[in-house]
Amino acid sequence: MAATRQAPDYEERLNGLKALVGGTPLLAIHFTLRGRPRRIYAKAEHMNMTGSIKDRMAYHILRDAFRRGALKPGDCVVEATSGNTGISFAALGRALGHPVTIFMPDWMSQERVSLIRSLGAEIHPVSREQGGFRGSIRLTEELARGAENVFLPRQFSNGANVEAHATTTGPEIWQQLERISLTPDAFVAGVGTGGTIMGTGRALRARKRSVRLHPVEPAESPTLSTGQKTGRHRIQGVSDEFIPPIVALSELDRVVSVSDGDAILMAQQFASRLGLGVGISAGANFIAALKVQEELGPEAVVVTVFADDSKKYLSTDLLREEPVREGYLCPEVSLSHFEAVRRFADCQATCG
């Protein structure tokens, strides 16, 4: 009688997922601005396991919580999200054997809802009348109150979110630029939870103190600049109604605002000109990086992230004709080609 293999233990499952998270290429995007050649660097985070940078944070939070004893095999993972984090926790959580419950504002793209459900997670849409994003967070806390075997990742306040990028994204960017004999002058990223800008920024500044760190927000909803939700926008995954507790604005440089229309046009150009199917926030991050490069000079090494892929936006304005408005930068950009710089050495922290 053939021997049967026992189900893998939790550490084995974590190790099996490790190769699917992080280690993404760094893209050197070649383009012209008003006819003059430029180059900006972007981490291809849409190449992670579920197609977004949130896999890094979800993996790190789950691994950290398990090793601290805060998460036990079989616990239910419950989180509030605008989409990508829910998809990441659904996929990684189910791969690790956890039931997953997601609370999400009901105005997010249908693709996000369908992906979360397809991954075996339970999803609860939350209307504006129920509190929207803040209401989603409140409902997770209510569900967990008094319940056994429930784990709340609390992505907006969990320091492991920042640590995920300080130990992986930042060191990877440094290694990849070092491979082509460069160091970063600035890092630019949109703020959802703030984990990317805070963690990556701290890692880069530990190596080069002068690196500028610029958070990005939608011009239509300047939450970071005003400290409160002030309008609606179309860059899903950023500016989620409040400034997250893990964001320390005192550690960051000037907030860069980008119109959602400009971001959509830029993301459309990445797809149609370069074959890079990236989300709307990637367009926003690129426009913001270009604005920073304009301040620092055309040769400045400015790095950003393409946080997710376009598959989650096929029912949104990303696939519709977007009018060009005065002040947009995208019409002055002509994309040429890109080169991919892969990591040449594993980051020890990633593999730890």
C-alpha positions as YAML, in Angstrom:
chain: A
units: angstrom
residues:
- id: 1
  name: MET
  ca: [0.00, 0.00, 0.00]
- id: 2
  name: ALA
  ca: [1.48, 3.35, -1.05]
- id: 3
  name: ALA
  ca: [2.45, 5.73, 1.74]
- id: 4
  name: THR
  ca: [0.34, 8.87, 1.98]
- id: 5
  name: ARG
  ca: [1.99, 12.22, 2.56]
- id: 6
  name: GLN
  ca: [0.70, 14.21, 5.49]
- id: 7
  name: ALA
  ca: [-0.67, 17.70, 4.91]
- id: 8
  name: PRO
  ca: [2.14, 20.27, 5.02]
- id: 9
  name: ASP
  ca: [2.58, 22.18, 8.26]
- id: 10
  name: TYR
  ca: [2.17, 25.95, 8.46]
- id: 11
  name: GLU
  ca: [5.87, 26.80, 8.00]
- id: 12
  name: GLU
  ca: [6.02, 24.61, 4.90]
- id: 13
  name: ARG
  ca: [3.05, 26.44, 3.46]
- id: 14
  name: LEU
  ca: [4.66, 29.80, 4.22]
- id: 15
  name: ASN
  ca: [7.87, 28.69, 2.53]
- id: 16
  name: GLY
  ca: [5.90, 27.47, -0.48]
- id: 17
  name: LEU
  ca: [4.35, 30.90, -0.93]
- id: 18
  name: LYS
  ca: [7.59, 32.83, -0.49]
- id: 19
  name: ALA
  ca: [8.75, 32.46, -4.09]
- id: 20
  name: LEU
  ca: [5.48, 33.99, -5.36]
- id: 21
  name: VAL
  ca: [5.77, 37.22, -3.38]
- id: 22
  name: GLY
  ca: [8.34, 39.97, -4.01]
- id: 23
  name: GLY
  ca: [11.49, 39.81, -6.08]
- id: 24
  name: THR
  ca: [9.78, 41.76, -8.86]
- id: 25
  name: PRO
  ca: [11.70, 43.37, -11.75]
- id: 26
  name: LEU
  ca: [12.59, 47.05, -11.73]
- id: 27
  name: LEU
  ca: [11.54, 48.63, -15.01]
- id: 28
  name: ALA
  ca: [13.53, 51.44, -16.61]
- id: 29
  name: ILE
  ca: [10.81, 53.34, -18.48]
- id: 30
  name: HIS
  ca: [12.23, 55.26, -21.46]
- id: 31
  name: PHE
  ca: [10.15, 58.15, -22.80]
- id: 32
  name: THR
  ca: [10.32, 61.70, -24.02]
- id: 33
  name: LEU
  ca: [8.80, 64.73, -22.34]
- id: 34
  name: ARG
  ca: [8.17, 67.58, -24.73]
- id: 35
  name: GLY
  ca: [10.49, 65.80, -27.16]
- id: 36
  name: ARG
  ca: [13.41, 65.36, -24.75]
- id: 37
  name: PRO
  ca: [14.53, 61.88, -23.57]
- id: 38
  name: ARG
  ca: [13.85, 60.89, -19.97]
- id: 39
  name: ARG
  ca: [13.90, 57.77, -17.81]
- id: 40
  name: ILE
  ca: [11.98, 56.83, -14.65]
- id: 41
  name: TYR
  ca: [12.21, 53.55, -12.74]
- id: 42
  name: ALA
  ca: [9.20, 51.55, -11.56]
- id: 43
  name: LYS
  ca: [8.89, 48.34, -9.58]
- id: 44
  name: ALA
  ca: [6.66, 45.90, -11.48]
- id: 45
  name: GLU
  ca: [4.50, 44.96, -8.49]
- id: 46
  name: HIS
  ca: [1.73, 43.73, -10.78]
- id: 47
  name: MET
  ca: [3.90, 40.60, -11.14]
- id: 48
  name: ASN
  ca: [3.26, 39.43, -7.58]
- id: 49
  name: MET
  ca: [1.10, 36.35, -6.84]
- id: 50
  name: THR
  ca: [-2.29, 38.09, -7.04]
- id: 51
  name: GLY
  ca: [-1.16, 40.96, -9.26]
- id: 52
  name: SER
  ca: [-0.52, 43.61, -6.63]
- id: 53
  name: ILE
  ca: [2.01, 44.98, -4.16]
- id: 54
  name: LYS
  ca: [-0.38, 44.08, -1.30]
- id: 55
  name: ASP
  ca: [0.88, 40.48, -1.44]
- id: 56
  name: ARG
  ca: [4.06, 41.66, 0.28]
- id: 57
  name: MET
  ca: [2.20, 43.17, 3.20]
- id: 58
  name: ALA
  ca: [-0.32, 40.31, 3.53]
- id: 59
  name: TYR
  ca: [2.40, 37.67, 3.49]
- id: 60
  name: HIS
  ca: [4.54, 39.52, 6.02]
- id: 61
  name: ILE
  ca: [1.63, 40.22, 8.40]
- id: 62
  name: LEU
  ca: [0.45, 36.59, 8.34]
- id: 63
  name: ARG
  ca: [3.96, 35.20, 8.81]
- id: 64
  name: ASP
  ca: [4.77, 37.66, 11.59]
- id: 65
  name: ALA
  ca: [1.49, 37.00, 13.41]
- id: 66
  name: PHE
  ca: [1.92, 33.22, 13.20]
- id: 67
  name: ARG
  ca: [5.48, 33.34, 14.53]
- id: 68
  name: ARG
  ca: [4.37, 35.60, 17.42]
- id: 69
  name: GLY
  ca: [1.49, 33.30, 18.25]
- id: 70
  name: ALA
  ca: [-1.14, 35.94, 17.43]
- id: 71
  name: LEU
  ca: [-2.43, 33.84, 14.51]
- id: 72
  name: LYS
  ca: [-3.17, 30.14, 14.85]
- id: 73
  name: PRO
  ca: [-3.82, 27.62, 12.07]
- id: 74
  name: GLY
  ca: [-7.51, 27.66, 11.21]
- id: 75
  name: ASP
  ca: [-8.19, 31.16, 12.57]
- id: 76
  name: CYS
  ca: [-10.53, 33.32, 10.49]
- id: 77
  name: VAL
  ca: [-8.74, 36.29, 8.88]
- id: 78
  name: VAL
  ca: [-11.03, 39.34, 8.81]
- id: 79
  name: GLU
  ca: [-10.00, 42.59, 7.11]
- id: 80
  name: ALA
  ca: [-11.37, 45.88, 5.76]
- id: 81
  name: THR
  ca: [-10.04, 46.78, 2.32]
- id: 82
  name: SER
  ca: [-10.58, 48.77, -0.85]
- id: 83
  name: GLY
  ca: [-9.80, 45.64, -2.88]
- id: 84
  name: ASN
  ca: [-6.21, 44.60, -3.44]
- id: 85
  name: THR
  ca: [-5.52, 43.79, 0.20]
- id: 86
  name: GLY
  ca: [-8.69, 41.72, 0.32]
- id: 87
  name: ILE
  ca: [-7.58, 39.78, -2.74]
- id: 88
  name: SER
  ca: [-4.14, 39.20, -1.20]
- id: 89
  name: PHE
  ca: [-5.50, 38.01, 2.15]
- id: 90
  name: ALA
  ca: [-8.07, 35.84, 0.38]
- id: 91
  name: ALA
  ca: [-5.42, 34.09, -1.72]
- id: 92
  name: LEU
  ca: [-2.67, 33.83, 0.89]
- id: 93
  name: GLY
  ca: [-5.10, 33.11, 3.69]
- id: 94
  name: ARG
  ca: [-6.78, 30.26, 1.83]
- id: 95
  name: ALA
  ca: [-3.38, 28.86, 0.78]
- id: 96
  name: LEU
  ca: [-2.48, 28.74, 4.48]
- id: 97
  name: GLY
  ca: [-5.77, 27.09, 5.40]
- id: 98
  name: HIS
  ca: [-7.62, 30.09, 6.89]
- id: 99
  name: PRO
  ca: [-11.23, 31.06, 6.29]
- id: 100
  name: VAL
  ca: [-11.25, 34.71, 5.16]
- id: 101
  name: THR
  ca: [-13.91, 37.41, 5.58]
- id: 102
  name: ILE
  ca: [-13.60, 40.76, 3.81]
- id: 103
  name: PHE
  ca: [-15.48, 44.03, 4.40]
- id: 104
  name: MET
  ca: [-15.23, 46.43, 1.44]
- id: 105
  name: PRO
  ca: [-16.94, 49.67, 0.32]
- id: 106
  name: ASP
  ca: [-19.59, 48.79, -2.26]
- id: 107
  name: TRP
  ca: [-18.34, 51.26, -4.90]
- id: 108
  name: MET
  ca: [-15.13, 49.35, -5.67]
- id: 109
  name: SER
  ca: [-14.81, 47.65, -9.06]
- id: 110
  name: GLN
  ca: [-16.83, 44.48, -9.71]
- id: 111
  name: GLU
  ca: [-13.63, 42.67, -10.65]
- id: 112
  name: ARG
  ca: [-12.35, 43.11, -7.08]
- id: 113
  name: VAL
  ca: [-15.54, 41.60, -5.65]
- id: 114
  name: SER
  ca: [-15.49, 38.69, -8.10]
- id: 115
  name: LEU
  ca: [-11.82, 37.92, -7.49]
- id: 116
  name: ILE
  ca: [-12.25, 37.87, -3.72]
- id: 117
  name: ARG
  ca: [-15.25, 35.56, -3.98]
- id: 118
  name: SER
  ca: [-13.51, 33.31, -6.51]
- id: 119
  name: LEU
  ca: [-10.70, 32.80, -3.99]
- id: 120
  name: GLY
  ca: [-13.12, 31.35, -1.46]
- id: 121
  name: ALA
  ca: [-13.46, 34.36, 0.82]
- id: 122
  name: GLU
  ca: [-16.69, 35.73, 2.24]
- id: 123
  name: ILE
  ca: [-17.28, 39.36, 1.30]
- id: 124
  name: HIS
  ca: [-19.51, 42.01, 2.90]
- id: 125
  name: PRO
  ca: [-20.12, 45.17, 0.82]
- id: 126
  name: VAL
  ca: [-20.47, 48.34, 2.91]
- id: 127
  name: SER
  ca: [-22.47, 51.32, 1.62]
- id: 128
  name: ARG
  ca: [-21.72, 55.00, 2.17]
- id: 129
  name: GLU
  ca: [-24.74, 55.09, 4.51]
- id: 130
  name: GLN
  ca: [-23.08, 52.33, 6.58]
- id: 131
  name: GLY
  ca: [-19.92, 54.39, 6.84]
- id: 132
  name: GLY
  ca: [-18.00, 53.42, 3.71]
- id: 133
  name: PHE
  ca: [-14.38, 52.69, 4.45]
- id: 134
  name: ARG
  ca: [-14.47, 53.72, 8.10]
- id: 135
  name: GLY
  ca: [-17.61, 51.65, 8.44]
- id: 136
  name: SER
  ca: [-15.79, 48.63, 6.99]
- id: 137
  name: ILE
  ca: [-13.11, 48.93, 9.64]
- id: 138
  name: ARG
  ca: [-15.70, 49.34, 12.38]
- id: 139
  name: LEU
  ca: [-17.56, 46.23, 11.24]
- id: 140
  name: THR
  ca: [-14.40, 44.10, 11.37]
- id: 141
  name: GLU
  ca: [-13.84, 45.23, 14.96]
- id: 142
  name: GLU
  ca: [-17.46, 44.43, 15.85]
- id: 143
  name: LEU
  ca: [-17.22, 40.97, 14.33]
- id: 144
  name: ALA
  ca: [-14.02, 40.20, 16.23]
- id: 145
  name: ARG
  ca: [-15.27, 41.56, 19.55]
- id: 146
  name: GLY
  ca: [-15.90, 38.63, 21.83]
- id: 147
  name: ALA
  ca: [-15.31, 36.10, 19.04]
- id: 148
  name: GLU
  ca: [-12.77, 33.32, 19.26]
- id: 149
  name: ASN
  ca: [-10.34, 32.32, 16.53]
- id: 150
  name: VAL
  ca: [-10.55, 35.65, 14.65]
- id: 151
  name: PHE
  ca: [-7.43, 37.48, 13.48]
- id: 152
  name: LEU
  ca: [-7.56, 41.13, 12.39]
- id: 153
  name: PRO
  ca: [-4.53, 42.15, 10.25]
- id: 154
  name: ARG
  ca: [-5.37, 45.86, 10.79]
- id: 155
  name: GLN
  ca: [-3.33, 46.90, 7.76]
- id: 156
  name: PHE
  ca: [-3.68, 50.64, 8.44]
- id: 157
  name: SER
  ca: [-2.14, 50.49, 11.91]
- id: 158
  name: ASN
  ca: [-0.01, 47.32, 11.83]
- id: 159
  name: GLY
  ca: [3.71, 48.07, 11.92]
- id: 160
  name: ALA
  ca: [4.37, 44.79, 10.09]
- id: 161
  name: ASN
  ca: [2.93, 46.51, 7.00]
- id: 162
  name: VAL
  ca: [5.78, 49.05, 7.07]
- id: 163
  name: GLU
  ca: [8.30, 46.35, 7.95]
- id: 164
  name: ALA
  ca: [7.28, 44.31, 4.91]
- id: 165
  name: HIS
  ca: [8.53, 47.08, 2.60]
- id: 166
  name: ALA
  ca: [11.50, 48.04, 4.76]
- id: 167
  name: THR
  ca: [12.83, 44.47, 4.51]
- id: 168
  name: THR
  ca: [11.87, 43.65, 0.91]
- id: 169
  name: THR
  ca: [10.79, 46.45, -1.45]
- id: 170
  name: GLY
  ca: [13.38, 48.99, -0.33]
- id: 171
  name: PRO
  ca: [16.39, 46.63, -0.34]
- id: 172
  name: GLU
  ca: [15.32, 45.21, -3.70]
- id: 173
  name: ILE
  ca: [15.19, 48.68, -5.28]
- id: 174
  name: TRP
  ca: [18.62, 49.51, -3.86]
- id: 175
  name: GLN
  ca: [20.15, 46.26, -5.16]
- id: 176
  name: GLN
  ca: [18.61, 46.64, -8.60]
- id: 177
  name: LEU
  ca: [19.81, 50.22, -9.04]
- id: 178
  name: GLU
  ca: [23.22, 49.29, -7.67]
- id: 179
  name: ARG
  ca: [23.45, 46.63, -10.35]
- id: 180
  name: ILE
  ca: [23.35, 49.39, -13.00]
- id: 181
  name: SER
  ca: [25.62, 51.69, -10.96]
- id: 182
  name: LEU
  ca: [22.88, 54.05, -9.75]
- id: 183
  name: THR
  ca: [21.42, 55.21, -6.44]
- id: 184
  name: PRO
  ca: [17.96, 56.74, -6.00]
- id: 185
  name: ASP
  ca: [17.40, 60.47, -5.65]
- id: 186
  name: ALA
  ca: [13.69, 60.14, -4.87]
- id: 187
  name: PHE
  ca: [11.00, 57.56, -4.22]
- id: 188
  name: VAL
  ca: [7.37, 58.34, -5.05]
- id: 189
  name: ALA
  ca: [4.28, 56.30, -4.14]
- id: 190
  name: GLY
  ca: [0.55, 56.68, -3.68]
- id: 191
  name: VAL
  ca: [-0.77, 56.30, -0.15]
- id: 192
  name: GLY
  ca: [-3.42, 53.73, 0.64]
- id: 193
  name: THR
  ca: [-2.24, 52.34, 3.95]
- id: 194
  name: GLY
  ca: [1.08, 54.18, 3.65]
- id: 195
  name: GLY
  ca: [3.11, 51.01, 4.17]
- id: 196
  name: THR
  ca: [4.88, 51.28, 0.81]
- id: 197
  name: ILE
  ca: [6.12, 54.87, 1.15]
- id: 198
  name: MET
  ca: [7.03, 54.52, 4.85]
- id: 199
  name: GLY
  ca: [8.78, 51.14, 4.69]
- id: 200
  name: THR
  ca: [10.52, 51.56, 1.35]
- id: 201
  name: GLY
  ca: [11.48, 55.11, 2.27]
- id: 202
  name: ARG
  ca: [13.08, 54.10, 5.56]
- id: 203
  name: ALA
  ca: [15.09, 51.36, 3.85]
- id: 204
  name: LEU
  ca: [16.37, 53.73, 1.16]
- id: 205
  name: ARG
  ca: [17.19, 56.53, 3.60]
- id: 206
  name: ALA
  ca: [19.13, 54.09, 5.77]
- id: 207
  name: ARG
  ca: [21.47, 53.75, 2.79]
- id: 208
  name: LYS
  ca: [21.30, 57.29, 1.41]
- id: 209
  name: ARG
  ca: [20.02, 59.97, 3.76]
- id: 210
  name: SER
  ca: [19.29, 62.51, 1.04]
- id: 211
  name: VAL
  ca: [16.66, 60.40, -0.77]
- id: 212
  name: ARG
  ca: [13.44, 62.38, -1.12]
- id: 213
  name: LEU
  ca: [10.18, 60.61, -0.27]
- id: 214
  name: HIS
  ca: [7.03, 61.94, -1.90]
- id: 215
  name: PRO
  ca: [3.56, 60.59, -1.11]
- id: 216
  name: VAL
  ca: [0.96, 60.83, -3.89]
- id: 217
  name: GLU
  ca: [-2.73, 61.71, -3.58]
- id: 218
  name: PRO
  ca: [-5.58, 62.40, -6.03]
- id: 219
  name: ALA
  ca: [-6.07, 66.10, -6.76]
- id: 220
  name: GLU
  ca: [-9.82, 65.48, -6.48]
- id: 221
  name: SER
  ca: [-9.50, 64.13, -2.92]
- id: 222
  name: PRO
  ca: [-6.51, 65.68, -1.12]
- id: 223
  name: THR
  ca: [-6.84, 63.74, 2.15]
- id: 224
  name: LEU
  ca: [-3.12, 63.90, 3.01]
- id: 225
  name: SER
  ca: [-2.96, 67.64, 2.41]
- id: 226
  name: THR
  ca: [-6.14, 68.52, 4.29]
- id: 227
  name: GLY
  ca: [-6.30, 65.78, 6.91]
- id: 228
  name: GLN
  ca: [-9.84, 64.80, 5.95]
- id: 229
  name: LYS
  ca: [-11.88, 63.29, 3.15]
- id: 230
  name: THR
  ca: [-12.78, 66.16, 0.84]
- id: 231
  name: GLY
  ca: [-14.07, 64.63, -2.40]
- id: 232
  name: ARG
  ca: [-14.41, 61.60, -4.64]
- id: 233
  name: HIS
  ca: [-11.84, 60.27, -7.08]
- id: 234
  name: ARG
  ca: [-11.20, 57.37, -9.47]
- id: 235
  name: ILE
  ca: [-7.79, 56.12, -8.30]
- id: 236
  name: GLN
  ca: [-8.96, 53.09, -6.34]
- id: 237
  name: GLY
  ca: [-6.69, 51.99, -3.50]
- id: 238
  name: VAL
  ca: [-5.42, 55.42, -2.42]
- id: 239
  name: SER
  ca: [-6.85, 58.26, -0.33]
- id: 240
  name: ASP
  ca: [-9.22, 56.01, 1.64]
- id: 241
  name: GLU
  ca: [-11.03, 58.72, 3.62]
- id: 242
  name: PHE
  ca: [-8.41, 59.25, 6.36]
- id: 243
  name: ILE
  ca: [-4.68, 59.42, 7.07]
- id: 244
  name: PRO
  ca: [-3.60, 55.95, 8.29]
- id: 245
  name: PRO
  ca: [-1.89, 55.74, 11.71]
- id: 246
  name: ILE
  ca: [1.27, 54.21, 10.21]
- id: 247
  name: VAL
  ca: [1.85, 57.29, 8.01]
- id: 248
  name: ALA
  ca: [4.28, 59.76, 9.57]
- id: 249
  name: LEU
  ca: [4.01, 62.83, 7.35]
- id: 250
  name: SER
  ca: [6.85, 64.45, 9.30]
- id: 251
  name: GLU
  ca: [9.22, 61.88, 7.78]
- id: 252
  name: LEU
  ca: [8.07, 62.60, 4.24]
- id: 253
  name: ASP
  ca: [8.60, 65.36, 1.71]
- id: 254
  name: ARG
  ca: [5.95, 67.35, -0.15]
- id: 255
  name: VAL
  ca: [2.72, 65.59, -1.08]
- id: 256
  name: VAL
  ca: [2.30, 65.39, -4.88]
- id: 257
  name: SER
  ca: [-1.22, 65.71, -6.30]
- id: 258
  name: VAL
  ca: [-2.25, 64.06, -9.56]
- id: 259
  name: SER
  ca: [-5.57, 64.36, -11.35]
- id: 260
  name: ASP
  ca: [-7.34, 61.03, -11.75]
- id: 261
  name: GLY
  ca: [-7.96, 61.82, -15.43]
- id: 262
  name: ASP
  ca: [-4.24, 62.33, -16.05]
- id: 263
  name: ALA
  ca: [-3.58, 59.04, -14.22]
- id: 264
  name: ILE
  ca: [-6.11, 57.17, -16.37]
- id: 265
  name: LEU
  ca: [-4.63, 58.54, -19.60]
- id: 266
  name: MET
  ca: [-1.14, 57.53, -18.45]
- id: 267
  name: ALA
  ca: [-2.20, 54.00, -17.53]
- id: 268
  name: GLN
  ca: [-3.92, 53.69, -20.92]
- id: 269
  name: GLN
  ca: [-0.71, 54.75, -22.63]
- id: 270
  name: PHE
  ca: [1.31, 52.13, -20.74]
- id: 271
  name: ALA
  ca: [-1.02, 49.43, -22.05]
- id: 272
  name: SER
  ca: [-1.35, 50.63, -25.63]
- id: 273
  name: ARG
  ca: [2.26, 51.70, -26.20]
- id: 274
  name: LEU
  ca: [4.30, 49.32, -24.03]
- id: 275
  name: GLY
  ca: [1.97, 46.38, -23.41]
- id: 276
  name: LEU
  ca: [2.07, 46.98, -19.65]
- id: 277
  name: GLY
  ca: [-1.39, 46.30, -18.25]
- id: 278
  name: VAL
  ca: [-1.18, 48.27, -15.02]
- id: 279
  name: GLY
  ca: [-3.75, 49.95, -12.77]
- id: 280
  name: ILE
  ca: [-4.78, 53.58, -12.56]
- id: 281
  name: SER
  ca: [-2.54, 54.19, -9.54]
- id: 282
  name: ALA
  ca: [0.46, 53.26, -11.70]
- id: 283
  name: GLY
  ca: [-0.44, 56.13, -14.00]
- id: 284
  name: ALA
  ca: [-0.75, 58.44, -11.01]
- id: 285
  name: ASN
  ca: [2.58, 57.32, -9.55]
- id: 286
  name: PHE
  ca: [4.35, 57.84, -12.88]
- id: 287
  name: ILE
  ca: [2.92, 61.33, -13.36]
- id: 288
  name: ALA
  ca: [3.92, 62.21, -9.78]
- id: 289
  name: ALA
  ca: [7.43, 60.80, -10.33]
- id: 290
  name: LEU
  ca: [7.72, 62.95, -13.45]
- id: 291
  name: LYS
  ca: [6.71, 66.05, -11.49]
- id: 292
  name: VAL
  ca: [9.41, 65.30, -8.91]
- id: 293
  name: GLN
  ca: [11.99, 64.73, -11.65]
- id: 294
  name: GLU
  ca: [11.06, 68.09, -13.13]
- id: 295
  name: GLU
  ca: [12.08, 69.66, -9.80]
- id: 296
  name: LEU
  ca: [15.28, 67.66, -9.35]
- id: 297
  name: GLY
  ca: [16.48, 67.74, -12.95]
- id: 298
  name: PRO
  ca: [16.08, 65.45, -16.01]
- id: 299
  name: GLU
  ca: [18.92, 63.12, -14.94]
- id: 300
  name: ALA
  ca: [17.55, 62.55, -11.43]
- id: 301
  name: VAL
  ca: [16.99, 58.88, -10.54]
- id: 302
  name: VAL
  ca: [13.34, 58.78, -9.50]
- id: 303
  name: VAL
  ca: [11.73, 55.48, -8.54]
- id: 304
  name: THR
  ca: [8.07, 54.56, -8.12]
- id: 305
  name: VAL
  ca: [5.86, 51.46, -8.13]
- id: 306
  name: PHE
  ca: [3.31, 50.00, -10.50]
- id: 307
  name: ALA
  ca: [1.18, 48.76, -7.63]
- id: 308
  name: ASP
  ca: [-1.21, 46.45, -9.46]
- id: 309
  name: ASP
  ca: [-2.44, 45.16, -12.81]
- id: 310
  name: SER
  ca: [-5.25, 46.37, -15.05]
- id: 311
  name: LYS
  ca: [-7.42, 43.26, -14.70]
- id: 312
  name: LYS
  ca: [-9.17, 44.75, -11.66]
- id: 313
  name: TYR
  ca: [-10.28, 47.84, -13.62]
- id: 314
  name: LEU
  ca: [-11.83, 46.48, -16.80]
- id: 315
  name: SER
  ca: [-15.29, 47.75, -15.81]
- id: 316
  name: THR
  ca: [-14.03, 51.22, -14.83]
- id: 317
  name: ASP
  ca: [-13.05, 54.37, -16.70]
- id: 318
  name: LEU
  ca: [-9.68, 52.76, -17.47]
- id: 319
  name: LEU
  ca: [-11.29, 51.26, -20.59]
- id: 320
  name: ARG
  ca: [-13.27, 54.34, -21.56]
- id: 321
  name: GLU
  ca: [-12.22, 57.39, -23.56]
- id: 322
  name: GLU
  ca: [-10.85, 59.97, -21.15]
- id: 323
  name: PRO
  ca: [-10.96, 63.66, -22.13]
- id: 324
  name: VAL
  ca: [-7.70, 65.59, -22.09]
- id: 325
  name: ARG
  ca: [-7.85, 68.62, -19.83]
- id: 326
  name: GLU
  ca: [-5.63, 71.65, -19.42]
- id: 327
  name: GLY
  ca: [-2.67, 71.03, -17.14]
- id: 328
  name: TYR
  ca: [-2.41, 67.28, -17.77]
- id: 329
  name: LEU
  ca: [1.14, 65.95, -18.21]
- id: 330
  name: CYS
  ca: [0.30, 62.70, -20.01]
- id: 331
  name: PRO
  ca: [-0.27, 64.38, -23.43]
- id: 332
  name: GLU
  ca: [3.30, 65.70, -23.26]
- id: 333
  name: VAL
  ca: [4.73, 62.22, -22.62]
- id: 334
  name: SER
  ca: [5.64, 59.81, -25.41]
- id: 335
  name: LEU
  ca: [6.59, 56.36, -24.16]
- id: 336
  name: SER
  ca: [9.39, 54.62, -26.06]
- id: 337
  name: HIS
  ca: [10.32, 51.29, -24.45]
- id: 338
  name: PHE
  ca: [11.34, 49.72, -21.16]
- id: 339
  name: GLU
  ca: [14.16, 47.56, -19.84]
- id: 340
  name: ALA
  ca: [13.75, 45.13, -16.95]
- id: 341
  name: VAL
  ca: [16.36, 44.92, -14.20]
- id: 342
  name: ARG
  ca: [15.89, 41.73, -12.22]
- id: 343
  name: ARG
  ca: [17.29, 41.16, -8.75]
- id: 344
  name: PHE
  ca: [20.77, 39.65, -8.86]
- id: 345
  name: ALA
  ca: [20.86, 38.53, -5.24]
- id: 346
  name: ASP
  ca: [18.14, 37.41, -2.86]
- id: 347
  name: CYS
  ca: [17.39, 39.80, -0.06]
- id: 348
  name: GLN
  ca: [18.18, 37.94, 3.17]
- id: 349
  name: ALA
  ca: [15.28, 39.59, 4.98]
- id: 350
  name: THR
  ca: [12.84, 38.37, 2.32]
- id: 351
  name: CYS
  ca: [14.00, 34.80, 2.70]
- id: 352
  name: GLY
  ca: [14.24, 34.86, 6.51]
...
